[in-house]
Amino acid sequence: MGPHYLSKLFKPQSVAVFGASDRPESVGGNALHNLLTAGFKGPIYPINPKHDTVQNQACYPNIEQLPDIPELAVIATPAHSIASIVQACGEKGVANLVILSAGFENEAGKRLQQQIAATAHAYGMRLLGPNCLGILRPEIGLNATFSKNQAQAGNLALVSQSGALCTAVLDWAEANDVGFSQVISTGDAADIDFGEILDFLAADSKTHSILLYIEGIADARRFISGLKAAARMKPVILLKSGRMPEGTRAALSHTGALVGADDVFDSAIERAGAIRVQTISQLFAAAKTLSDHITLKNNRLAILTNGGGPGVMATDRAAELGIQIPQPEETQIKAFDAFLPQHWSHGNPIDILGDATGERYRKALQVCQDDPQVDGILVLLTPQAMTEPTEIAEAVTDFYHNTPHCKPIFTAWLGERLVSDARNHFSRHQIPSFRTPEAAVEAFAFLSAYHQNQRLLMQAPATANQYCEPADVNGARLIIEAALGEQKTFLSSTETRAVMHAFGIPITAAVEVSNANQAMVAAESLGFPVSIKVNSPNLTHKSDVGGVKLNLHSVQEVRHEFTKMVERIQQAQPDANILGVTVEPMHPTSHARELLIGVMRDPVFGPAITFGSGGTAVEVLQDRSISLPPLNAYIAKKMILRTKVSKMLDHFRGLPAVDLDSIVDVLLRISDMVSQLPEIMELDINPLFADENGVMAVDARIRVHSREGQHTPYQHMAIHPYPAELSHKTQTQTGLELTIRPIRPEDAKMEIDFVKNLSKRSRYLRFMNNLQTLTPEMLSRFTQIDYDREMAFIATTQNAQDETIEIAVARYTTNPDGHSCEMAIVVRDDFQHQGVGALLLQSLIRQAKSKGLRQMEGEVLTENRGMLELAKQFGFRHKVLSDDPQVTAICLDLTSA
């Protein structure tokens, strides 16, 4: 629970500036000037061998001549000089570097950047940049940038890959009285990137909201992990420009043609609990709205206005953003009729006419408040002849603050001079106020999206192999490996069906044949009617080339259509390798809806699953939703409901409702398949027929690729599944029966009870302070873990009332070096001295070793004899800290453990 390891980088007590200069146009000159004028209280050491003084400060020739070791070195010298500076800083013991300099764009520059990063790593230094604007921490007067702007203190953090955008935002913020807790420019991110920065900001008490500007992601797993950690604790809003490269992924399937990289990015952001905006103004509007801690249950908006035009404008924008505008029912209409003029709109938007007073607004707000169909209220005003903007603003404010459990209210007073006092009134009373109806609707949409994404964030990653009859993963993998051994890119029809059967996905039978006679035999054996489909690795979309013929009722039809199909395709596609056809039984479709389920491999985020309308026109309809695996039932249902075809899955024009659970089941099985089989690059199930009796895939296609050295489970995925395979039952030497398993988000209440049941001394020994209970931030941090770079095992047992209780927990978190981890363990007082801690520590060590970690470390209070003795039994080395004898550092070499 101590300071974050990046604290001295972003909150240093002393700074050295390499390349300090008197020239105002130089990067080093600007950086030093900003440090001197921003109010930084710690020592500032200009370094330049050509000068004795710079900007009236004593200047030093090199790092060796400084009177003290700075906590941060800011480097603004030419690129070719930086390697030797980094070497000197490492030898001197400097811990943190910010490299402002550019010049690393070409191949030689990239090699130089790699050399600098390797040198920093060898000395244990952390590096921000190169080619970055720098960092600001207004709270301590730190402005280690070469920007022309200063920043005032506030509670927003800004992290940007673009230094130019940072300067634009700082200029905008200065004019709009917006303050920052931290501003960080990542530049080329040779070392520190978004993931670690988000970890720091998540724990930073001065940061209440986080703004990100992103151009591209290098490490998807670390980015998603850091984003989830931050979004659990505070709103995170992203602005992303450009599209991730799609050239590395050929659109060889329907899914590949449908899904763009930006779609996958949006899906990743949703799963992480953050929201995405499109403009800088939206970035700050979303931050302002979310920082007010307004909650929404759904996205149904009532629009209250004194003019028809603004109400229509708001409605149009709401429709574009997918916000529901519920129409008032008879009860509400009668309530409005009781006090509104006869000509009010009788619908939503609720136009209460241009002569509306504050009292009329207040009564209308009460009706909306009482309407169970409404989740939030947008109040619009245009300053007409009989309008009193400030008086009405006061009425709205009074209603909001004096109504128990008042629904969220957003306001937009249109105009300028006549409404400025009203806007100021809203600002003083913390009611969201906007200048246009569209901006207010967007803010409501951001809030709705945020709360929906937070629900997605709280979903536990699904368990691989989560079914009563586990998938035959090894069998499916052997089939794929055999196909890869034959240099295949696409599995054959029978291989595809075998892999799908291995994961319990229903699909029609198919027989591959090479001539007309074999086709007739297959058709007669399967039973009529049948279909025949061309079998060629070169033809992705069979229907487009006339390669599908349905509803054949006799062997004569089969022979005739086989001959015609092969001749036609050979003439149209002379280069295609036609192996014959597949013969398949027709699936009855009188009630079926045609769906598509697909998988594509994004170059950054790995596999993505899509669901939507199926058939031959999928690219035209563009009806799909996307999510990253692993899915669970909640996420799968959400995917389905976000599509247009979902409206056809219920009772529709005399058709019975489809079995929705069977569609969810297939999505979960596909999620399991792509989680377990990294060789799958693309998959199409099109169409998937769904009716009241279940689902049946009638055509499928799988593209595969060798794993290319990926041997760590789930390495190909951005989100690590819940590792249920690590759960096991065991027994202590005293006969106590335990279940040891990884922690889950739904264990939050059990974790609170566990900490409450610890004695005061045990809590002190574990947390090194007088903690009484877990804060919400600590609770989410402890229970919603990454499973890839961290692990928490809990031990549970049954109490006298046959309830499952937590009695111990052990956890580790991987350190930034990627090779070591920090551990902690605690056992409930009434279950100590029974071997529980030893069993947990054994599981923890085994898991850390499986992740390739080489060292496990911890800090233990020297008085905690029990923990020190347990560590000694497992081979941990002990060392009392010289600067704090009350703490003993323990360390285990995992390579020999």
LOPA-293248 format. One record per residue (C-alpha): residue in one letter; x, y, z. Coordinates in steps of 0.1 Angstrom, whole numbers, padded with zeros to 4 digits, always signed. Layout:
N
AXYZ/...
END
This chain:
897
M+0000+0000+0000/G+0031+0023-0003/P+0038+0049-0030/H+0035+0038-0066/Y+0069+0029-0082/L+0064+0057-0107/S+0057+0084-0081/K+0093+0098-0082/L+0090+0101-0120/F+0057+0120-0120/K+0062+0137-0086/P+0100+0143-0083/Q+0116+0163-0055/S+0146+0173-0077/V+0151+0177-0114/A+0182+0180-0137/V+0179+0194-0172/F+0204+0182-0198/G+0206+0207-0227/A+0196+0237-0205/S+0200+0269-0225/D+0194+0306-0225/R+0180+0304-0260/P+0142+0308-0257/E+0136+0289-0290/S+0154+0258-0278/V+0137+0228-0262/G+0161+0228-0233/G+0157+0265-0228/N+0119+0262-0227/A+0120+0232-0203/L+0142+0250-0178/H+0122+0283-0181/N+0090+0263-0174/L+0105+0246-0143/L+0117+0279-0129/T+0085+0298-0135/A+0059+0271-0126/G+0068+0273-0089/F+0087+0240-0084/K+0101+0240-0049/G+0128+0214-0052/P+0164+0217-0065/I+0167+0224-0103/Y+0201+0215-0119/P+0208+0229-0154/I+0234+0208-0172/N+0254+0221-0202/P+0292+0219-0205/K+0293+0251-0225/H+0279+0274-0198/D+0286+0283-0162/T+0252+0299-0157/V+0219+0294-0176/Q+0189+0316-0170/N+0206+0331-0139/Q+0211+0296-0125/A+0244+0278-0117/C+0250+0254-0146/Y+0269+0221-0143/P+0290+0204-0170/N+0277+0169-0164/I+0258+0146-0141/E+0289+0137-0121/Q+0294+0173-0109/L+0259+0177-0094/P+0258+0182-0056/D+0231+0155-0053/I+0215+0128-0073/P+0183+0141-0090/E+0151+0121-0088/L+0143+0130-0124/A+0166+0138-0154/V+0150+0157-0183/I+0171+0153-0215/A+0168+0179-0244/T+0200+0173-0262/P+0206+0161-0298/A+0197+0124-0304/H+0233+0113-0310/S+0244+0125-0276/I+0217+0108-0255/A+0232+0073-0253/S+0262+0085-0233/I+0240+0107-0211/V+0217+0077-0202/Q+0248+0056-0195/A+0262+0084-0172/C+0228+0087-0154/G+0227+0050-0148/E+0262+0049-0133/K+0253+0079-0111/G+0221+0062-0098/V+0194+0084-0114/A+0161+0065-0114/N+0139+0083-0139/L+0144+0099-0173/V+0122+0120-0196/I+0137+0124-0231/L+0122+0154-0249/S+0145+0151-0279/A+0133+0139-0314/G+0154+0123-0341/F+0146+0086-0337/E+0123+0083-0368/N+0145+0064-0393/E+0161+0030-0390/A+0193+0043-0374/G+0172+0063-0349/K+0151+0032-0340/R+0183+0012-0333/L+0196+0041-0312/Q+0163+0042-0293/Q+0165+0004-0286/Q+0201+0009-0273/I+0190+0037-0250/A+0161+0017-0236/A+0183-0013-0231/T+0209+0008-0212/A+0181+0023-0190/H+0167-0012-0183/A+0202-0025-0174/Y+0205+0002-0147/G+0169-0002-0135/M+0160+0033-0148/R+0125+0042-0161/L+0122+0061-0193/L+0094+0084-0206/G+0097+0093-0243/P+0117+0100-0265/N+0101+0126-0287/C+0076+0137-0260/L+0064+0170-0247/G+0073+0161-0211/I+0053+0160-0179/L+0034+0185-0157/R+0023+0182-0120/P+0008+0217-0112/E+0001+0207-0076/I+0039+0208-0069/G+0047+0234-0095/L+0063+0209-0119/N+0063+0218-0156/A+0090+0197-0172/T+0078+0204-0208/F+0088+0227-0236/S+0052+0239-0240/K+0045+0277-0240/N+0016+0270-0216/Q+0015+0266-0178/A-0014+0246-0162/Q-0034+0253-0131/A-0040+0226-0105/G-0071+0205-0108/N-0083+0169-0107/L-0081+0159-0144/A-0052+0138-0157/L-0043+0140-0194/V-0022+0114-0211/S-0014+0119-0248/Q+0008+0102-0274/S+0008+0135-0293/G+0028+0164-0278/A+0011+0188-0303/L-0024+0178-0290/C-0011+0183-0254/T-0002+0219-0262/A-0036+0225-0279/V-0054+0210-0249/L-0033+0231-0224/D-0041+0262-0244/W-0078+0254-0244/A-0078+0245-0207/E-0060+0278-0198/A-0087+0298-0216/N-0116+0277-0200/D-0103+0276-0164/V-0097+0239-0164/G-0071+0224-0141/F-0050+0192-0142/S-0036+0168-0116/Q-0011+0155-0141/V-0002+0159-0178/I+0019+0132-0194/S+0031+0130-0230/T+0043+0095-0239/G+0059+0103-0272/D+0075+0072-0288/A+0071+0052-0255/A+0104+0033-0257/D+0098+0021-0221/I+0067+0034-0202/D+0034+0033-0220/F-0003+0037-0213/G-0006+0006-0192/E+0018+0016-0164/I+0008+0053-0165/L-0029+0042-0160/D-0017+0021-0130/F-0001+0051-0115/L-0031+0074-0121/A-0055+0049-0108/A-0038+0051-0074/D-0032+0089-0075/S-0055+0106-0050/K-0052+0140-0068/T-0066+0125-0100/H-0104+0121-0102/S-0108+0116-0140/I-0084+0105-0167/L-0083+0118-0203/L-0064+0098-0229/Y-0054+0108-0265/I-0044+0076-0284/E-0030+0071-0318/G-0021+0034-0315/I-0016+0006-0290/A+0016-0014-0288/D+0009-0039-0260/A-0029-0046-0259/R-0028-0069-0229/R-0010-0043-0207/F-0031-0015-0221/I-0064-0032-0213/S-0051-0043-0179/G-0041-0008-0169/L-0073+0007-0184/K-0095-0017-0164/A-0076-0010-0132/A-0081+0027-0137/A-0117+0026-0149/R-0127+0006-0118/M-0118+0036-0096/K-0124+0067-0117/P-0139+0077-0151/V-0116+0073-0181/I-0124+0091-0213/L-0105+0084-0246/L-0101+0103-0278/K-0086+0082-0305/S-0075+0094-0339/G-0068+0074-0370/R-0075+0037-0375/M-0053+0008-0365/P-0036-0008-0395/E-0058-0032-0414/G-0034-0042-0441/T-0020-0071-0421/R-0054-0087-0421/A-0069-0098-0455/A-0107-0098-0456/L-0109-0135-0466/S-0143-0141-0449/H-0176-0123-0443/T-0164-0114-0408/G-0131-0100-0421/A-0150-0078-0446/L-0174-0066-0419/V-0152-0058-0390/G-0128-0028-0390/A-0100-0023-0366/D-0119+0007-0351/D-0148-0016-0342/V-0125-0038-0323/F-0110-0008-0305/D-0144+0003-0294/S-0152-0032-0281/A-0120-0032-0261/I-0128+0002-0246/E-0163-0010-0236/R-0150-0041-0219/A-0125-0020-0200/G-0152+0002-0185/A-0141+0035-0203/I-0158+0056-0229/R-0147+0071-0262/V-0154+0106-0275/Q-0148+0122-0309/T-0136+0157-0302/I-0116+0177-0276/S-0147+0196-0265/Q-0165+0162-0260/L-0135+0150-0240/F-0139+0178-0214/A-0177+0177-0215/A-0176+0140-0207/A-0151+0145-0180/K-0172+0173-0164/T-0204+0152-0165/L-0188+0120-0151/S-0169+0139-0124/D-0203+0149-0109/H-0209+0112-0100/I-0243+0111-0116/T-0257+0076-0120/L-0281+0062-0147/K-0300+0030-0147/N-0308+0031-0184/N-0308+0055-0214/R-0344+0068-0215/L-0345+0106-0218/A-0373+0131-0213/I-0368+0164-0232/L-0385+0194-0216/T-0385+0226-0237/N-0402+0259-0242/G-0396+0258-0280/G-0403+0231-0305/G-0371+0236-0326/P-0345+0229-0299/G-0366+0199-0288/V-0365+0184-0323/M-0327+0191-0325/A-0322+0173-0292/T-0344+0144-0304/D-0325+0140-0337/R-0292+0138-0319/A-0306+0114-0293/A-0318+0091-0322/E-0283+0092-0338/L-0268+0081-0305/G-0293+0053-0298/I-0309+0071-0268/Q-0345+0062-0261/I-0371+0089-0261/P-0401+0073-0244/Q-0435+0088-0252/P-0457+0097-0222/E-0485+0073-0214/E-0521+0082-0205/T-0512+0088-0168/Q-0485+0113-0177/I-0506+0130-0203/K-0534+0136-0178/A-0509+0150-0153/F-0495+0174-0179/D-0530+0184-0191/A-0538+0195-0155/F-0514+0225-0157/L-0502+0230-0193/P-0520+0250-0220/Q-0541+0231-0244/H-0516+0233-0272/W-0486+0216-0255/S-0469+0189-0276/H-0486+0159-0260/G-0455+0139-0266/N-0417+0137-0259/P-0401+0162-0265/I-0425+0179-0240/D-0430+0214-0254/I-0445+0235-0225/L-0447+0266-0248/G-0428+0299-0250/D-0446+0316-0221/A-0435+0289-0196/T-0427+0301-0161/G-0404+0286-0135/E-0435+0271-0118/R-0446+0255-0150/Y-0411+0240-0155/R-0411+0228-0119/K-0445+0210-0123/A-0434+0194-0156/L-0402+0182-0139/Q-0423+0165-0112/V-0443+0146-0138/C-0410+0134-0155/Q-0396+0125-0121/D-0427+0103-0114/D-0426+0086-0148/P-0410+0051-0144/Q-0401+0052-0182/V-0377+0081-0177/D-0341+0078-0165/G-0329+0114-0171/I-0343+0148-0180/L-0330+0173-0205/V-0343+0208-0198/L-0341+0233-0227/L-0348+0270-0227/T-0348+0297-0254/P-0350+0333-0241/Q-0383+0343-0257/A-0402+0376-0250/M-0419+0363-0218/T-0391+0341-0206/E-0371+0347-0173/P-0341+0325-0178/T-0325+0330-0144/E-0358+0326-0125/I-0365+0294-0144/A-0329+0282-0137/E-0335+0288-0100/A-0367+0268-0101/V-0349+0239-0118/T-0321+0240-0092/D-0346+0242-0063/F-0365+0212-0077/Y-0332+0192-0081/H-0319+0198-0047/N-0352+0194-0029/T-0365+0162-0046/P-0354+0130-0029/H-0336+0107-0053/C-0340+0132-0081/K-0333+0118-0116/P-0303+0133-0134/I-0310+0167-0149/F-0291+0182-0178/T-0297+0218-0190/A-0291+0238-0222/W-0300+0275-0220/L-0296+0287-0257/G-0282+0321-0264/E-0255+0342-0247/R-0261+0375-0230/L-0296+0368-0218/V-0288+0334-0203/S-0253+0339-0190/D-0264+0345-0154/A-0286+0313-0155/R-0256+0292-0167/N-0235+0306-0139/H-0263+0297-0115/F-0263+0261-0127/S-0225+0259-0125/R-0226+0271-0088/H-0252+0245-0080/Q-0235+0216-0098/I-0262+0210-0124/P-0247+0201-0158/S-0252+0230-0182/F-0245+0232-0220/R-0248+0258-0247/T-0265+0236-0273/P-0291+0208-0271/E-0268+0185-0290/A-0240+0189-0265/A-0264+0182-0236/V-0276+0150-0253/E-0241+0139-0260/A-0233+0143-0223/F-0263+0122-0214/A-0251+0096-0239/F-0216+0096-0224/L-0230+0090-0190/S-0253+0062-0202/A-0224+0046-0221/Y-0201+0049-0190/H-0225+0031-0167/Q-0232+0004-0193/N-0195-0001-0198/Q-0189-0002-0161/R-0214-0031-0159/L-0193-0048-0186/L-0162-0041-0166/M-0177-0059-0136/Q-0183-0091-0156/A-0159-0118-0146/P-0139-0131-0175/A-0155-0163-0186/T-0140-0197-0177/A-0125-0217-0205/N-0141-0251-0208/Q-0172-0240-0189/Y-0196-0267-0199/C-0208-0300-0183/E-0193-0319-0212/P-0158-0302-0216/A-0146-0295-0252/D-0122-0319-0268/V-0095-0293-0270/N-0067-0317-0277/G-0087-0334-0305/A-0095-0302-0322/R-0059-0290-0319/L-0046-0322-0335/I-0069-0318-0365/I-0057-0282-0369/E-0020-0292-0366/A-0025-0319-0392/A-0040-0294-0416/L-0012-0270-0410/G+0012-0298-0416/E-0003-0301-0451/Q+0003-0264-0456/K-0034-0256-0455/T-0047-0221-0449/F-0084-0231-0447/L-0097-0262-0430/S-0117-0284-0453/S-0155-0287-0447/T-0151-0320-0428/E-0122-0307-0408/T-0142-0275-0399/R-0171-0296-0388/A-0149-0319-0367/V-0134-0289-0348/M-0169-0275-0342/H-0182-0308-0330/A-0152-0309-0306/F-0166-0278-0290/G-0203-0289-0290/I-0214-0265-0317/P-0243-0280-0337/I-0236-0282-0375/T-0251-0302-0403/A-0232-0332-0416/A-0212-0330-0449/V-0196-0354-0472/E-0168-0343-0495/V-0169-0359-0529/S-0148-0354-0560/N-0171-0366-0588/A-0208-0369-0597/N-0211-0406-0589/Q-0197-0400-0554/A-0221-0371-0550/M-0251-0393-0559/V-0241-0420-0534/A-0236-0394-0507/A-0269-0377-0513/E-0288-0411-0512/S-0270-0420-0480/L-0278-0387-0463/G-0314-0385-0474/F-0331-0359-0495/P-0334-0330-0499/V-0297-0321-0500/S-0275-0292-0511/I-0242-0293-0529/K-0215-0267-0524/V-0183-0262-0543/N-0152-0274-0525/S-0123-0252-0533/P-0097-0235-0511/N-0096-0206-0535/L-0133-0196-0534/T-0142-0179-0501/H-0178-0168-0509/K-0193-0198-0527/S-0226-0181-0535/D-0209-0153-0554/V-0196-0178-0580/G-0227-0200-0583/G-0211-0226-0560/V-0242-0234-0540/K-0273-0253-0551/L-0301-0260-0526/N-0331-0283-0523/L-0320-0312-0546/H-0346-0340-0543/S-0331-0368-0564/V-0298-0384-0575/Q-0306-0372-0611/E-0307-0336-0599/V-0275-0341-0579/R-0256-0355-0609/H-0269-0328-0632/E-0262-0299-0609/F-0228-0312-0600/T-0217-0313-0636/K-0231-0278-0644/M-0216-0263-0613/V-0181-0276-0619/E-0181-0266-0656/R-0194-0231-0649/I-0169-0224-0622/Q-0140-0238-0641/Q-0149-0214-0670/A-0153-0184-0648/Q-0124-0192-0624/P-0098-0212-0644/D-0072-0207-0617/A-0094-0221-0589/N-0084-0255-0575/I-0118-0273-0575/L-0117-0304-0554/G-0153-0314-0560/V-0183-0305-0538/T-0197-0312-0503/V-0230-0328-0501/E-0251-0317-0471/P-0286-0325-0458/M-0310-0296-0460/H-0320-0282-0426/P-0357-0274-0422/T-0360-0236-0421/S-0398-0228-0420/H-0393-0207-0388/A-0356-0201-0389/R-0338-0167-0389/E-0305-0165-0407/L-0277-0153-0384/L-0239-0149-0386/I-0213-0156-0359/G-0177-0149-0369/V-0142-0144-0356/M-0115-0123-0369/R-0079-0116-0357/D-0071-0080-0350/P-0034-0072-0352/V-0035-0054-0319/F-0062-0069-0297/G-0062-0104-0311/P-0094-0124-0317/A-0128-0105-0319/I-0162-0122-0321/T-0190-0107-0341/F-0227-0115-0342/G-0254-0103-0366/S-0276-0109-0396/G-0266-0138-0418/G-0271-0148-0454/T-0256-0136-0486/A-0261-0099-0480/V-0242-0095-0448/E-0217-0070-0462/V-0246-0049-0475/L-0267-0050-0443/Q-0237-0043-0420/D-0258-0055-0390/R-0233-0067-0364/S-0220-0063-0329/I-0185-0071-0317/S-0169-0082-0285/L-0135-0095-0274/P-0134-0129-0258/P-0137-0143-0233/L-0175-0139-0233/N-0200-0148-0206/A-0238-0150-0208/Y-0243-0113-0199/I-0219-0101-0226/A-0233-0126-0252/K-0268-0114-0246/K-0257-0078-0249/M-0241-0086-0282/I-0273-0101-0295/L-0295-0072-0283/R-0273-0046-0300/T-0281-0058-0335/K-0311-0051-0357/V-0318-0088-0363/S-0324-0092-0325/K-0358-0076-0331/M-0367-0106-0353/L-0357-0132-0327/D-0389-0126-0306/H-0424-0134-0319/F-0423-0120-0354/R-0451-0120-0381/G-0465-0153-0369/L-0432-0169-0363/P-0425-0183-0328/A-0397-0167-0307/V-0363-0184-0312/D-0345-0202-0284/L-0323-0173-0274/D-0303-0194-0249/S-0291-0217-0277/I-0276-0186-0295/V-0259-0175-0263/D-0246-0210-0259/V-0230-0210-0294/L-0214-0176-0287/L-0199-0190-0255/R-0186-0221-0272/I-0171-0200-0300/S-0155-0178-0273/D-0141-0210-0257/M-0128-0222-0290/V-0109-0191-0300/S-0095-0188-0264/Q-0082-0224-0265/L-0070-0225-0301/P-0048-0196-0310/E-0042-0212-0344/I-0077-0199-0355/M-0073-0166-0374/E-0108-0163-0389/L-0141-0182-0386/D-0174-0178-0403/I-0206-0195-0394/N-0230-0183-0421/P-0258-0190-0419/L-0266-0201-0384/F-0303-0210-0385/A-0321-0202-0353/D-0357-0212-0344/E-0378-0222-0314/N-0361-0256-0312/G-0325-0243-0312/V-0298-0235-0336/M-0280-0253-0365/A-0250-0241-0385/V-0253-0251-0421/D-0221-0236-0434/A-0188-0227-0417/R-0153-0218-0427/I-0121-0216-0406/R-0088-0200-0415/V-0058-0212-0395/H-0022-0202-0390/S+0007-0217-0370/R+0012-0204-0335/E+0047-0191-0343/G+0062-0196-0309/Q+0031-0186-0289/H+0032-0213-0262/T+0018-0194-0232/P-0019-0200-0227/Y-0041-0171-0238/Q-0011-0151-0250/H-0030-0142-0282/M-0059-0125-0263/A-0062-0090-0249/I-0083-0102-0220/H-0072-0132-0199/P-0100-0157-0192/Y-0108-0167-0156/P-0083-0196-0149/A-0108-0221-0135/E-0082-0249-0142/L-0062-0236-0112/S-0091-0243-0087/H-0086-0274-0066/K-0098-0291-0034/T-0073-0301-0008/Q-0070-0309+0029/T-0047-0296+0056/Q-0028-0319+0079/T-0054-0312+0106/G-0082-0325+0083/L-0096-0291+0073/E-0112-0293+0039/L-0104-0264+0016/T-0110-0251-0019/I-0082-0230-0033/R-0091-0210-0064/P-0084-0177-0081/I-0104-0148-0068/R-0134-0135-0088/P-0151-0101-0089/E-0182-0116-0073/D-0161-0124-0042/A-0162-0088-0031/K-0186-0093-0002/M-0167-0124+0010/E-0135-0103+0009/I-0150-0076+0030/D-0162-0101+0056/F-0128-0118+0055/V-0110-0085+0064/K-0136-0077+0091/N-0130-0110+0107/L-0092-0105+0109/S-0080-0093+0143/K-0066-0058+0146/R-0031-0072+0148/S-0035-0094+0117/R-0048-0064+0097/Y-0018-0044+0109/L+0007-0072+0100/R-0008-0075+0065/F-0014-0039+0056/M+0012-0022+0078/N-0013+0003+0091/N-0044+0004+0113/L-0068-0004+0084/Q-0104-0010+0096/T-0121-0021+0064/L-0114-0021+0027/T-0122+0011+0008/P-0142+0006-0025/E-0110+0013-0044/M-0091-0014-0025/L-0119-0038-0029/S-0122-0035-0066/R-0084-0036-0069/F-0082-0068-0048/T-0111-0087-0065/Q-0110-0076-0101/I-0076-0087-0111/D-0058-0093-0144/Y-0049-0130-0140/D-0020-0125-0164/R+0003-0102-0146/E-0012-0108-0111/M-0028-0136-0092/A-0048-0139-0060/F-0057-0173-0046/I-0083-0175-0019/A-0089-0205+0004/T-0125-0212+0013/T-0143-0237+0035/Q-0177-0244+0049/N-0187-0229+0083/A-0212-0245+0108/Q-0241-0231+0089/D-0228-0247+0057/E-0219-0213+0042/T-0188-0208+0021/I-0164-0185+0038/E-0130-0171+0029/I-0103-0179+0054/A-0071-0169+0037/V-0058-0151+0006/A-0024-0150-0011/R-0015-0128-0041/Y+0013-0116-0062/T+0017-0087-0087/T+0043-0087-0115/N+0068-0059-0112/P+0076-0036-0141/D+0107-0056-0149/G+0085-0085-0160/H+0108-0110-0142/S+0099-0105-0106/C+0068-0102-0085/E+0057-0089-0051/M+0037-0112-0029/A+0015-0109+0002/I-0004-0135+0023/V-0028-0135+0052/V-0047-0162+0071/R-0078-0156+0093/D-0068-0158+0130/D-0090-0187+0139/F-0076-0208+0110/Q-0039-0201+0116/H-0013-0228+0125/Q-0032-0255+0104/G-0010-0253+0072/V-0034-0231+0052/G-0008-0205+0045/A+0017-0231+0033/L-0009-0246+0008/L-0017-0211-0005/L+0020-0201-0008/Q+0026-0234-0027/S-0001-0225-0052/L+0012-0190-0056/I+0048-0201-0062/R+0037-0227-0087/Q+0016-0201-0107/A+0044-0175-0107/K+0069-0201-0120/S+0044-0211-0148/K+0043-0174-0159/G+0081-0174-0163/L+0088-0152-0133/R+0122-0156-0118/Q+0119-0139-0084/M+0093-0135-0057/E+0097-0106-0033/G+0078-0093-0003/E+0081-0069+0027/V+0072-0083+0061/L+0071-0065+0094/T+0100-0078+0114/E+0077-0086+0143/N+0056-0109+0121/R+0074-0141+0131/G+0048-0165+0117/M+0051-0151+0082/L+0089-0150+0083/E+0091-0186+0095/L+0067-0197+0067/A+0089-0179+0041/K+0120-0195+0055/Q+0104-0230+0051/F+0099-0222+0014/G+0135-0210+0009/F+0130-0172+0010/R+0161-0152+0019/H+0156-0126+0046/K+0172-0091+0049/V+0162-0064+0075/L+0160-0031+0057/S+0188-0007+0068/D+0166+0024+0065/D+0137+0008+0083/P+0146-0020+0107/Q+0109-0027+0114/V+0106-0042+0079/T+0123-0074+0066/A+0126-0079+0029/I+0121-0115+0018/C+0131-0129-0016/L+0128-0163-0034/D+0147-0175-0065/L+0118-0191-0084/T+0142-0208-0109/S+0154-0231-0082/A+0124-0231-0059/
END
